[in-house]
Amino acid sequence: MNRDTPPSALRLPLTAILAITVPPLALAAWILLSGGMRELYFRSGWIRAGAVTLVVGALPLLSVIILAKVGLWPAPNPNPIGLGLLFVAAAALACILALFGILRVAWQREQN
């Protein structure tokens, strides 16, 4: 993709709306609608670390939900509060890492 491709016109309004309602999706919208800079964002180690943190934090909760739905979990209606809190903490950390990655890419682009 050409790095000179401008960002989408929807990037700023959509990110602003999502920042109020669902902040993690606001960061994803900013990256995905960034035009030519999307490639730079995806190469950022900070953003990749945020994505991995989110996935690793969500997997235990999702596995309990799926195993209970299939019937392989001892309780048919589990209440995995600890795993839910782990997911929330991982999502918060992932947002911080992704935000740091976005700021770092913007700062590096200004330096060049």
Number of C-alpha atoms within 10 A of each C-alpha: 9 10 13 9 12 12 18 13 11 13 17 16 11 15 22 17 13 18 15 9 11 12 16 18 16 21 20 17 19 23 22 18 19 22 19 17 21 18 15 15 23 16 12 16 13 21 26 17 16 23 18 14 20 20 16 15 22 18 13 16 19 15 12 19 18 13 16 16 14 10 12 11 15 9 12 13 12 13 11 13 10 10 17 16 13 17 22 15 15 21 21 17 17 24 23 17 20 25 18 16 22 20 13 16 20 14 11 9 11 8 7 5
